[in-house]
Amino acid sequence: MAEPIFSLASVGNEAVPTAPAAQEAAVTPEVPDGGEGTIWYVNASSVNVRAEPTTDAEIVGRLGNGEATLMVQAVDSDWARIVIQGDGVEGFVALRYLSAEAP
């Protein structure tokens, strides 16, 4: 049997990190109620995980199609703060490349 891409068994009871108040946006993106703090999936062939919510920021990781990530916070209508489960890398991904639906 193939190993799953993501398993909640590896996640402890750590608190979900929160963004500094300076990063909170006044505009609320279309993230369903309860969407923050839940698992979202990459819906593109691959996506860059960036250090800041801008395409000019350093790339700190990369996710492939169908990979799961924890959405920590919707930053604005374009970006989400995420944590890559397993290695704990935190960063930002464009919301248009994420879906609450598993592939």
Biopython code that builds the backbone (N, CA, C, O; Angstrom):
import numpy as np
from Bio.PDB.StructureBuilder import StructureBuilder

atoms = [
    (1, "MET", "N", (0.845, -1.179, 0.000)),
    (1, "MET", "CA", (0.000, 0.000, 0.000)),
    (1, "MET", "C", (0.888, 1.240, 0.000)),
    (1, "MET", "O", (1.853, 1.307, 0.762)),
    (2, "ALA", "N", (0.579, 2.211, -0.835)),
    (2, "ALA", "CA", (1.372, 3.436, -0.929)),
    (2, "ALA", "C", (1.149, 4.305, 0.299)),
    (2, "ALA", "O", (0.055, 4.329, 0.864)),
    (3, "GLU", "N", (2.199, 5.025, 0.712)),
    (3, "GLU", "CA", (2.069, 5.937, 1.836)),
    (3, "GLU", "C", (1.258, 7.147, 1.429)),
    (3, "GLU", "O", (1.391, 7.627, 0.304)),
    (4, "PRO", "N", (0.411, 7.655, 2.330)),
    (4, "PRO", "CA", (-0.366, 8.850, 1.986)),
    (4, "PRO", "C", (0.544, 10.066, 1.858)),
    (4, "PRO", "O", (1.619, 10.121, 2.456)),
    (5, "ILE", "N", (0.099, 11.030, 1.076)),
    (5, "ILE", "CA", (0.842, 12.281, 0.917)),
    (5, "ILE", "C", (0.874, 13.030, 2.230)),
    (5, "ILE", "O", (1.854, 13.700, 2.557)),
    (6, "PHE", "N", (-0.215, 12.908, 2.983)),
    (6, "PHE", "CA", (-0.335, 13.669, 4.221)),
    (6, "PHE", "C", (-1.073, 12.815, 5.237)),
    (6, "PHE", "O", (-2.018, 12.109, 4.887)),
    (7, "SER", "N", (-0.657, 12.873, 6.471)),
    (7, "SER", "CA", (-1.315, 12.126, 7.529)),
    (7, "SER", "C", (-1.438, 13.009, 8.758)),
    (7, "SER", "O", (-0.472, 13.649, 9.174)),
    (8, "LEU", "N", (-2.629, 13.040, 9.332)),
    (8, "LEU", "CA", (-2.828, 13.817, 10.552)),
    (8, "LEU", "C", (-2.159, 13.152, 11.746)),
    (8, "LEU", "O", (-2.014, 13.773, 12.799)),
    (9, "ALA", "N", (-1.752, 11.896, 11.594)),
    (9, "ALA", "CA", (-1.093, 11.191, 12.685)),
    (9, "ALA", "C", (0.213, 11.864, 13.084)),
    (9, "ALA", "O", (0.643, 11.758, 14.233)),
    (10, "SER", "N", (0.848, 12.559, 12.137)),
    (10, "SER", "CA", (2.126, 13.202, 12.428)),
    (10, "SER", "C", (1.960, 14.572, 13.086)),
    (10, "SER", "O", (2.942, 15.191, 13.497)),
    (11, "VAL", "N", (0.726, 15.037, 13.183)),
    (11, "VAL", "CA", (0.463, 16.363, 13.740)),
    (11, "VAL", "C", (0.112, 16.216, 15.214)),
    (11, "VAL", "O", (-0.800, 15.469, 15.569)),
    (12, "GLY", "N", (0.824, 16.918, 16.056)),
    (12, "GLY", "CA", (0.543, 16.887, 17.484)),
    (12, "GLY", "C", (-0.497, 17.926, 17.850)),
    (12, "GLY", "O", (-1.293, 18.343, 17.009)),
    (13, "ASN", "N", (-0.488, 18.329, 19.064)),
    (13, "ASN", "CA", (-1.438, 19.329, 19.547)),
    (13, "ASN", "C", (-0.819, 20.709, 19.602)),
    (13, "ASN", "O", (-1.165, 21.517, 20.463)),
    (14, "GLU", "N", (0.110, 20.986, 18.670)),
    (14, "GLU", "CA", (0.745, 22.286, 18.655)),
    (14, "GLU", "C", (-0.292, 23.353, 18.290)),
    (14, "GLU", "O", (-1.228, 23.102, 17.531)),
    (15, "ALA", "N", (-0.099, 24.527, 18.843)),
    (15, "ALA", "CA", (-0.980, 25.646, 18.491)),
    (15, "ALA", "C", (-0.702, 26.063, 17.056)),
    (15, "ALA", "O", (0.445, 26.046, 16.608)),
    (16, "VAL", "N", (-1.746, 26.435, 16.342)),
    (16, "VAL", "CA", (-1.587, 26.919, 14.971)),
    (16, "VAL", "C", (-0.994, 28.319, 15.055)),
    (16, "VAL", "O", (-1.525, 29.169, 15.770)),
    (17, "PRO", "N", (0.101, 28.574, 14.335)),
    (17, "PRO", "CA", (0.720, 29.899, 14.414)),
    (17, "PRO", "C", (-0.214, 30.974, 13.872)),
    (17, "PRO", "O", (-1.029, 30.718, 12.985)),
    (18, "THR", "N", (-0.084, 32.157, 14.408)),
    (18, "THR", "CA", (-0.890, 33.274, 13.934)),
    (18, "THR", "C", (0.018, 34.316, 13.316)),
    (18, "THR", "O", (1.187, 34.438, 13.679)),
    (19, "ALA", "N", (-0.531, 35.058, 12.384)),
    (19, "ALA", "CA", (0.240, 36.106, 11.712)),
    (19, "ALA", "C", (0.294, 37.349, 12.592)),
    (19, "ALA", "O", (-0.633, 37.614, 13.357)),
    (20, "PRO", "N", (1.363, 38.098, 12.483)),
    (20, "PRO", "CA", (1.432, 39.369, 13.203)),
    (20, "PRO", "C", (0.295, 40.289, 12.762)),
    (20, "PRO", "O", (-0.169, 40.214, 11.624)),
    (21, "ALA", "N", (-0.143, 41.150, 13.663)),
    (21, "ALA", "CA", (-1.262, 42.041, 13.374)),
    (21, "ALA", "C", (-1.011, 42.902, 12.140)),
    (21, "ALA", "O", (-1.959, 43.268, 11.446)),
    (22, "ALA", "N", (0.238, 43.227, 11.858)),
    (22, "ALA", "CA", (0.554, 44.073, 10.702)),
    (22, "ALA", "C", (0.200, 43.397, 9.382)),
    (22, "ALA", "O", (-0.005, 44.080, 8.378)),
    (23, "GLN", "N", (0.124, 42.054, 9.365)),
    (23, "GLN", "CA", (-0.175, 41.351, 8.131)),
    (23, "GLN", "C", (-1.662, 41.133, 7.916)),
    (23, "GLN", "O", (-2.067, 40.666, 6.852)),
    (24, "GLU", "N", (-2.489, 41.464, 8.911)),
    (24, "GLU", "CA", (-3.918, 41.272, 8.759)),
    (24, "GLU", "C", (-4.457, 42.255, 7.738)),
    (24, "GLU", "O", (-4.101, 43.433, 7.733)),
    (25, "ALA", "N", (-5.322, 41.747, 6.877)),
    (25, "ALA", "CA", (-5.873, 42.582, 5.812)),
    (25, "ALA", "C", (-7.302, 42.980, 6.141)),
    (25, "ALA", "O", (-8.019, 42.248, 6.823)),
    (26, "ALA", "N", (-7.706, 44.132, 5.658)),
    (26, "ALA", "CA", (-9.063, 44.603, 5.859)),
    (26, "ALA", "C", (-10.032, 43.887, 4.928)),
    (26, "ALA", "O", (-11.220, 43.783, 5.231)),
    (27, "VAL", "N", (-9.539, 43.397, 3.808)),
    (27, "VAL", "CA", (-10.378, 42.725, 2.825)),
    (27, "VAL", "C", (-10.428, 41.244, 3.150)),
    (27, "VAL", "O", (-9.387, 40.611, 3.326)),
    (28, "THR", "N", (-11.630, 40.683, 3.231)),
    (28, "THR", "CA", (-11.779, 39.275, 3.523)),
    (28, "THR", "C", (-11.920, 38.494, 2.226)),
    (28, "THR", "O", (-12.840, 38.756, 1.450)),
    (29, "PRO", "N", (-11.024, 37.535, 1.972)),
    (29, "PRO", "CA", (-11.136, 36.736, 0.752)),
    (29, "PRO", "C", (-12.279, 35.745, 0.867)),
    (29, "PRO", "O", (-12.864, 35.569, 1.935)),
    (30, "GLU", "N", (-12.587, 35.106, -0.242)),
    (30, "GLU", "CA", (-13.662, 34.126, -0.253)),
    (30, "GLU", "C", (-13.152, 32.781, 0.220)),
    (30, "GLU", "O", (-13.012, 31.844, -0.567)),
    (31, "VAL", "N", (-12.878, 32.694, 1.498)),
    (31, "VAL", "CA", (-12.480, 31.446, 2.131)),
    (31, "VAL", "C", (-13.703, 30.992, 2.915)),
    (31, "VAL", "O", (-14.212, 31.745, 3.745)),
    (32, "PRO", "N", (-14.189, 29.767, 2.668)),
    (32, "PRO", "CA", (-15.391, 29.312, 3.362)),
    (32, "PRO", "C", (-15.226, 29.377, 4.865)),
    (32, "PRO", "O", (-14.115, 29.254, 5.381)),
    (33, "ASP", "N", (-16.348, 29.572, 5.580)),
    (33, "ASP", "CA", (-16.306, 29.554, 7.038)),
    (33, "ASP", "C", (-15.640, 28.276, 7.489)),
    (33, "ASP", "O", (-15.960, 27.193, 6.998)),
    (34, "GLY", "N", (-14.723, 28.396, 8.415)),
    (34, "GLY", "CA", (-13.997, 27.237, 8.902)),
    (34, "GLY", "C", (-12.842, 26.837, 8.001)),
    (34, "GLY", "O", (-12.189, 25.826, 8.257)),
    (35, "GLY", "N", (-12.570, 27.616, 6.940)),
    (35, "GLY", "CA", (-11.504, 27.277, 6.000)),
    (35, "GLY", "C", (-10.122, 27.439, 6.587)),
    (35, "GLY", "O", (-9.208, 26.687, 6.248)),
    (36, "GLU", "N", (-9.960, 28.417, 7.468)),
    (36, "GLU", "CA", (-8.660, 28.622, 8.096)),
    (36, "GLU", "C", (-8.466, 27.544, 9.158)),
    (36, "GLU", "O", (-9.394, 27.202, 9.891)),
    (37, "GLY", "N", (-7.262, 27.023, 9.230)),
    (37, "GLY", "CA", (-6.970, 25.951, 10.172)),
    (37, "GLY", "C", (-7.356, 24.585, 9.629)),
    (37, "GLY", "O", (-7.367, 23.602, 10.370)),
    (38, "THR", "N", (-7.674, 24.514, 8.331)),
    (38, "THR", "CA", (-8.040, 23.243, 7.715)),
    (38, "THR", "C", (-7.063, 22.913, 6.591)),
    (38, "THR", "O", (-6.256, 23.749, 6.183)),
    (39, "ILE", "N", (-7.152, 21.702, 6.109)),
    (39, "ILE", "CA", (-6.279, 21.231, 5.044)),
    (39, "ILE", "C", (-6.824, 21.688, 3.690)),
    (39, "ILE", "O", (-8.007, 21.527, 3.393)),
    (40, "TRP", "N", (-5.932, 22.262, 2.879)),
    (40, "TRP", "CA", (-6.260, 22.668, 1.512)),
    (40, "TRP", "C", (-5.297, 21.958, 0.575)),
    (40, "TRP", "O", (-4.249, 21.477, 1.006)),
    (41, "TYR", "N", (-5.642, 21.890, -0.691)),
    (41, "TYR", "CA", (-4.879, 21.121, -1.668)),
    (41, "TYR", "C", (-4.439, 21.994, -2.840)),
    (41, "TYR", "O", (-5.144, 22.919, -3.243)),
    (42, "VAL", "N", (-3.266, 21.683, -3.375)),
    (42, "VAL", "CA", (-2.746, 22.410, -4.534)),
    (42, "VAL", "C", (-3.521, 21.951, -5.769)),
    (42, "VAL", "O", (-3.647, 20.753, -6.023)),
    (43, "ASN", "N", (-4.043, 22.923, -6.540)),
    (43, "ASN", "CA", (-4.811, 22.601, -7.741)),
    (43, "ASN", "C", (-4.089, 23.040, -9.013)),
    (43, "ASN", "O", (-4.717, 23.234, -10.054)),
    (44, "ALA", "N", (-2.771, 23.194, -8.926)),
    (44, "ALA", "CA", (-1.934, 23.541, -10.080)),
    (44, "ALA", "C", (-0.862, 22.457, -10.198)),
    (44, "ALA", "O", (-0.702, 21.646, -9.286)),
    (45, "SER", "N", (-0.126, 22.436, -11.314)),
    (45, "SER", "CA", (0.917, 21.417, -11.459)),
    (45, "SER", "C", (1.982, 21.564, -10.375)),
    (45, "SER", "O", (2.487, 20.562, -9.871)),
    (46, "SER", "N", (2.326, 22.785, -10.015)),
    (46, "SER", "CA", (3.187, 23.061, -8.867)),
    (46, "SER", "C", (2.995, 24.523, -8.485)),
    (46, "SER", "O", (2.536, 25.335, -9.288)),
    (47, "VAL", "N", (3.351, 24.838, -7.254)),
    (47, "VAL", "CA", (3.178, 26.201, -6.759)),
    (47, "VAL", "C", (4.344, 26.538, -5.840)),
    (47, "VAL", "O", (4.812, 25.696, -5.073)),
    (48, "ASN", "N", (4.804, 27.782, -5.929)),
    (48, "ASN", "CA", (5.878, 28.255, -5.062)),
    (48, "ASN", "C", (5.310, 28.683, -3.718)),
    (48, "ASN", "O", (4.252, 29.307, -3.643)),
    (49, "VAL", "N", (6.025, 28.339, -2.670)),
    (49, "VAL", "CA", (5.718, 28.821, -1.325)),
    (49, "VAL", "C", (6.699, 29.943, -1.067)),
    (49, "VAL", "O", (7.910, 29.738, -1.147)),
    (50, "ARG", "N", (6.194, 31.129, -0.760)),
    (50, "ARG", "CA", (7.048, 32.315, -0.652)),
    (50, "ARG", "C", (7.142, 32.820, 0.783)),
    (50, "ARG", "O", (6.272, 32.552, 1.612)),
    (51, "ALA", "N", (8.223, 33.560, 1.058)),
    (51, "ALA", "CA", (8.484, 34.096, 2.393)),
    (51, "ALA", "C", (7.511, 35.213, 2.758)),
    (51, "ALA", "O", (7.235, 35.420, 3.939)),
    (52, "GLU", "N", (6.996, 35.924, 1.791)),
    (52, "GLU", "CA", (6.048, 37.026, 1.995)),
    (52, "GLU", "C", (4.945, 36.895, 0.949)),
    (52, "GLU", "O", (5.143, 36.219, -0.061)),
    (53, "PRO", "N", (3.796, 37.518, 1.162)),
    (53, "PRO", "CA", (2.691, 37.407, 0.209)),
    (53, "PRO", "C", (2.854, 38.303, -1.027)),
    (53, "PRO", "O", (2.059, 39.212, -1.263)),
    (54, "THR", "N", (3.900, 38.023, -1.805)),
    (54, "THR", "CA", (4.163, 38.746, -3.041)),
    (54, "THR", "C", (5.007, 37.858, -3.954)),
    (54, "THR", "O", (5.798, 37.050, -3.469)),
    (55, "THR", "N", (4.846, 38.001, -5.256)),
    (55, "THR", "CA", (5.637, 37.201, -6.195)),
    (55, "THR", "C", (7.096, 37.635, -6.231)),
    (55, "THR", "O", (7.929, 36.948, -6.823)),
    (56, "ASP", "N", (7.415, 38.755, -5.614)),
    (56, "ASP", "CA", (8.798, 39.217, -5.543)),
    (56, "ASP", "C", (9.562, 38.600, -4.369)),
    (56, "ASP", "O", (10.783, 38.736, -4.291)),
    (57, "ALA", "N", (8.861, 37.926, -3.462)),
    (57, "ALA", "CA", (9.483, 37.371, -2.255)),
    (57, "ALA", "C", (10.259, 36.097, -2.561)),
    (57, "ALA", "O", (10.017, 35.424, -3.563)),
    (58, "GLU", "N", (11.202, 35.781, -1.668)),
    (58, "GLU", "CA", (12.021, 34.577, -1.770)),
    (58, "GLU", "C", (11.140, 33.327, -1.761)),
    (58, "GLU", "O", (10.153, 33.261, -1.029)),
    (59, "ILE", "N", (11.504, 32.340, -2.580)),
    (59, "ILE", "CA", (10.806, 31.056, -2.604)),
    (59, "ILE", "C", (11.401, 30.190, -1.502)),
    (59, "ILE", "O", (12.605, 29.934, -1.498)),
    (60, "VAL", "N", (10.567, 29.737, -0.564)),
    (60, "VAL", "CA", (11.045, 28.935, 0.562)),
    (60, "VAL", "C", (10.657, 27.462, 0.425)),
    (60, "VAL", "O", (11.092, 26.625, 1.215)),
    (61, "GLY", "N", (9.844, 27.154, -0.572)),
    (61, "GLY", "CA", (9.427, 25.777, -0.796)),
    (61, "GLY", "C", (8.588, 25.679, -2.051)),
    (61, "GLY", "O", (8.297, 26.678, -2.709)),
    (62, "ARG", "N", (8.208, 24.462, -2.365)),
    (62, "ARG", "CA", (7.388, 24.218, -3.552)),
    (62, "ARG", "C", (6.455, 23.051, -3.244)),
    (62, "ARG", "O", (6.846, 22.083, -2.593)),
    (63, "LEU", "N", (5.218, 23.157, -3.719)),
    (63, "LEU", "CA", (4.243, 22.089, -3.551)),
    (63, "LEU", "C", (3.782, 21.611, -4.927)),
    (63, "LEU", "O", (3.646, 22.408, -5.855)),
    (64, "GLY", "N", (3.546, 20.316, -5.048)),
    (64, "GLY", "CA", (3.074, 19.741, -6.298)),
    (64, "GLY", "C", (1.568, 19.557, -6.300)),
    (64, "GLY", "O", (0.910, 19.708, -5.271)),
    (65, "ASN", "N", (1.038, 19.232, -7.454)),
    (65, "ASN", "CA", (-0.398, 19.036, -7.625)),
    (65, "ASN", "C", (-0.928, 18.003, -6.638)),
    (65, "ASN", "O", (-0.373, 16.914, -6.493)),
    (66, "GLY", "N", (-2.018, 18.373, -5.961)),
    (66, "GLY", "CA", (-2.678, 17.471, -5.029)),
    (66, "GLY", "C", (-2.075, 17.426, -3.641)),
    (66, "GLY", "O", (-2.644, 16.798, -2.748)),
    (67, "GLU", "N", (-0.931, 18.080, -3.433)),
    (67, "GLU", "CA", (-0.318, 18.063, -2.100)),
    (67, "GLU", "C", (-1.175, 18.850, -1.124)),
    (67, "GLU", "O", (-1.799, 19.848, -1.482)),
    (68, "ALA", "N", (-1.191, 18.380, 0.115)),
    (68, "ALA", "CA", (-1.992, 18.995, 1.164)),
    (68, "ALA", "C", (-1.152, 19.979, 1.966)),
    (68, "ALA", "O", (0.050, 19.791, 2.153)),
    (69, "THR", "N", (-1.811, 21.029, 2.433)),
    (69, "THR", "CA", (-1.158, 22.027, 3.274)),
    (69, "THR", "C", (-2.176, 22.560, 4.273)),
    (69, "THR", "O", (-3.380, 22.530, 4.017)),
    (70, "LEU", "N", (-1.701, 23.036, 5.386)),
    (70, "LEU", "CA", (-2.573, 23.615, 6.395)),
    (70, "LEU", "C", (-2.703, 25.112, 6.137)),
    (70, "LEU", "O", (-1.706, 25.834, 6.160)),
    (71, "MET", "N", (-3.929, 25.584, 5.892)),
    (71, "MET", "CA", (-4.126, 27.022, 5.733)),
    (71, "MET", "C", (-4.226, 27.641, 7.120)),
    (71, "MET", "O", (-5.134, 27.325, 7.890)),
    (72, "VAL", "N", (-3.293, 28.515, 7.426)),
    (72, "VAL", "CA", (-3.260, 29.174, 8.722)),
    (72, "VAL", "C", (-4.130, 30.423, 8.703)),
    (72, "VAL", "O", (-4.888, 30.675, 9.640)),
    (73, "GLN", "N", (-4.018, 31.209, 7.623)),
    (73, "GLN", "CA", (-4.739, 32.483, 7.573)),
    (73, "GLN", "C", (-4.852, 32.954, 6.129)),
    (73, "GLN", "O", (-3.894, 32.866, 5.360)),
    (74, "ALA", "N", (-6.025, 33.454, 5.770)),
    (74, "ALA", "CA", (-6.184, 34.137, 4.493)),
    (74, "ALA", "C", (-5.685, 35.558, 4.722)),
    (74, "ALA", "O", (-6.275, 36.306, 5.501)),
    (75, "VAL", "N", (-4.606, 35.932, 4.050)),
    (75, "VAL", "CA", (-3.964, 37.227, 4.269)),
    (75, "VAL", "C", (-4.770, 38.344, 3.620)),
    (75, "VAL", "O", (-5.018, 39.383, 4.231)),
    (76, "ASP", "N", (-5.171, 38.118, 2.384)),
    (76, "ASP", "CA", (-6.011, 39.071, 1.655)),
    (76, "ASP", "C", (-6.759, 38.263, 0.605)),
    (76, "ASP", "O", (-6.839, 37.040, 0.718)),
    (77, "SER", "N", (-7.306, 38.913, -0.406)),
    (77, "SER", "CA", (-8.088, 38.178, -1.406)),
    (77, "SER", "C", (-7.221, 37.382, -2.366)),
    (77, "SER", "O", (-7.750, 36.638, -3.192)),
    (78, "ASP", "N", (-5.890, 37.519, -2.279)),
    (78, "ASP", "CA", (-4.987, 36.825, -3.198)),
    (78, "ASP", "C", (-4.073, 35.803, -2.548)),
    (78, "ASP", "O", (-3.644, 34.862, -3.217)),
    (79, "TRP", "N", (-3.757, 35.954, -1.262)),
    (79, "TRP", "CA", (-2.721, 35.144, -0.618)),
    (79, "TRP", "C", (-3.218, 34.462, 0.651)),
    (79, "TRP", "O", (-4.098, 34.969, 1.346)),
    (80, "ALA", "N", (-2.629, 33.293, 0.938)),
    (80, "ALA", "CA", (-2.901, 32.559, 2.169)),
    (80, "ALA", "C", (-1.584, 32.219, 2.845)),
    (80, "ALA", "O", (-0.602, 31.885, 2.182)),
    (81, "ARG", "N", (-1.571, 32.305, 4.159)),
    (81, "ARG", "CA", (-0.419, 31.865, 4.941)),
    (81, "ARG", "C", (-0.629, 30.389, 5.223)),
    (81, "ARG", "O", (-1.687, 29.994, 5.712)),
    (82, "ILE", "N", (0.374, 29.565, 4.916)),
    (82, "ILE", "CA", (0.238, 28.118, 5.040)),
    (82, "ILE", "C", (1.406, 27.523, 5.819)),
    (82, "ILE", "O", (2.443, 28.162, 6.000)),
    (83, "VAL", "N", (1.216, 26.302, 6.270)),
    (83, "VAL", "CA", (2.283, 25.513, 6.873)),
    (83, "VAL", "C", (2.298, 24.190, 6.127)),
    (83, "VAL", "O", (1.272, 23.519, 6.012)),
    (84, "ILE", "N", (3.465, 23.819, 5.622)),
    (84, "ILE", "CA", (3.615, 22.534, 4.946)),
    (84, "ILE", "C", (3.794, 21.479, 6.032)),
    (84, "ILE", "O", (4.774, 21.499, 6.777)),
    (85, "GLN", "N", (2.850, 20.572, 6.112)),
    (85, "GLN", "CA", (2.896, 19.547, 7.138)),
    (85, "GLN", "C", (4.068, 18.596, 6.877)),
    (85, "GLN", "O", (4.432, 18.336, 5.730)),
    (86, "GLY", "N", (4.628, 18.102, 7.930)),
    (86, "GLY", "CA", (5.764, 17.186, 7.805)),
    (86, "GLY", "C", (7.073, 17.888, 8.062)),
    (86, "GLY", "O", (7.819, 17.513, 8.966)),
    (87, "ASP", "N", (7.364, 18.929, 7.253)),
    (87, "ASP", "CA", (8.629, 19.638, 7.461)),
    (87, "ASP", "C", (8.434, 20.967, 8.186)),
    (87, "ASP", "O", (9.414, 21.600, 8.578)),
    (88, "GLY", "N", (7.193, 21.398, 8.370)),
    (88, "GLY", "CA", (6.910, 22.600, 9.145)),
    (88, "GLY", "C", (7.247, 23.914, 8.474)),
    (88, "GLY", "O", (7.234, 24.955, 9.131)),
    (89, "VAL", "N", (7.553, 23.899, 7.174)),
    (89, "VAL", "CA", (7.869, 25.137, 6.465)),
    (89, "VAL", "C", (6.619, 26.018, 6.432)),
    (89, "VAL", "O", (5.533, 25.564, 6.072)),
    (90, "GLU", "N", (6.790, 27.280, 6.813)),
    (90, "GLU", "CA", (5.709, 28.255, 6.761)),
    (90, "GLU", "C", (5.956, 29.211, 5.605)),
    (90, "GLU", "O", (7.103, 29.531, 5.294)),
    (91, "GLY", "N", (4.899, 29.658, 4.978)),
    (91, "GLY", "CA", (5.044, 30.605, 3.886)),
    (91, "GLY", "C", (3.695, 31.045, 3.353)),
    (91, "GLY", "O", (2.661, 30.878, 3.999)),
    (92, "PHE", "N", (3.733, 31.605, 2.169)),
    (92, "PHE", "CA", (2.542, 32.161, 1.546)),
    (92, "PHE", "C", (2.359, 31.571, 0.156)),
    (92, "PHE", "O", (3.321, 31.390, -0.590)),
    (93, "VAL", "N", (1.100, 31.274, -0.179)),
    (93, "VAL", "CA", (0.745, 30.720, -1.487)),
    (93, "VAL", "C", (-0.428, 31.523, -2.023)),
    (93, "VAL", "O", (-1.316, 31.917, -1.267)),
    (94, "ALA", "N", (-0.432, 31.766, -3.331)),
    (94, "ALA", "CA", (-1.560, 32.449, -3.957)),
    (94, "ALA", "C", (-2.808, 31.579, -3.810)),
    (94, "ALA", "O", (-2.779, 30.392, -4.133)),
    (95, "LEU", "N", (-3.899, 32.165, -3.326)),
    (95, "LEU", "CA", (-5.138, 31.414, -3.083)),
    (95, "LEU", "C", (-5.676, 30.743, -4.348)),
    (95, "LEU", "O", (-6.318, 29.696, -4.263)),
    (96, "ARG", "N", (-5.426, 31.324, -5.504)),
    (96, "ARG", "CA", (-5.975, 30.739, -6.720)),
    (96, "ARG", "C", (-5.409, 29.355, -7.008)),
    (96, "ARG", "O", (-5.967, 28.621, -7.822)),
    (97, "TYR", "N", (-4.300, 28.983, -6.348)),
    (97, "TYR", "CA", (-3.696, 27.675, -6.536)),
    (97, "TYR", "C", (-4.075, 26.676, -5.455)),
    (97, "TYR", "O", (-3.527, 25.575, -5.415)),
    (98, "LEU", "N", (-5.004, 27.043, -4.576)),
    (98, "LEU", "CA", (-5.436, 26.167, -3.487)),
    (98, "LEU", "C", (-6.924, 25.878, -3.612)),
    (98, "LEU", "O", (-7.696, 26.701, -4.103)),
    (99, "SER", "N", (-7.307, 24.692, -3.159)),
    (99, "SER", "CA", (-8.702, 24.291, -3.172)),
    (99, "SER", "C", (-9.014, 23.526, -1.889)),
    (99, "SER", "O", (-8.192, 22.743, -1.412)),
    (100, "ALA", "N", (-10.192, 23.752, -1.339)),
    (100, "ALA", "CA", (-10.600, 23.011, -0.157)),
    (100, "ALA", "C", (-10.994, 21.581, -0.521)),
    (100, "ALA", "O", (-11.098, 20.727, 0.359)),
    (101, "GLU", "N", (-11.210, 21.316, -1.796)),
    (101, "GLU", "CA", (-11.598, 19.985, -2.279)),
    (101, "GLU", "C", (-10.360, 19.150, -2.586)),
    (101, "GLU", "O", (-9.444, 19.607, -3.269)),
    (102, "ALA", "N", (-10.344, 17.917, -2.071)),
    (102, "ALA", "CA", (-9.240, 17.001, -2.388)),
    (102, "ALA", "C", (-9.325, 16.613, -3.863)),
    (102, "ALA", "O", (-10.417, 16.459, -4.410)),
    (103, "PRO", "N", (-8.175, 16.458, -4.496)),
    (103, "PRO", "CA", (-8.190, 16.108, -5.930)),
    (103, "PRO", "C", (-8.746, 14.707, -6.183)),
    (103, "PRO", "O", (-8.823, 14.271, -7.332)),
]
sb = StructureBuilder()
sb.init_structure("model")
sb.init_model(0)
sb.init_chain("A")
sb.init_seg("    ")
for serial, (resi, resn, name, xyz) in enumerate(atoms, 1):
    if name == "N":
        sb.init_residue(resn, " ", resi, " ")
    sb.init_atom(name, np.array(xyz, "f"), 0.0, 1.0, " ", f" {name:<3s}", serial, name[0])
structure = sb.get_structure()
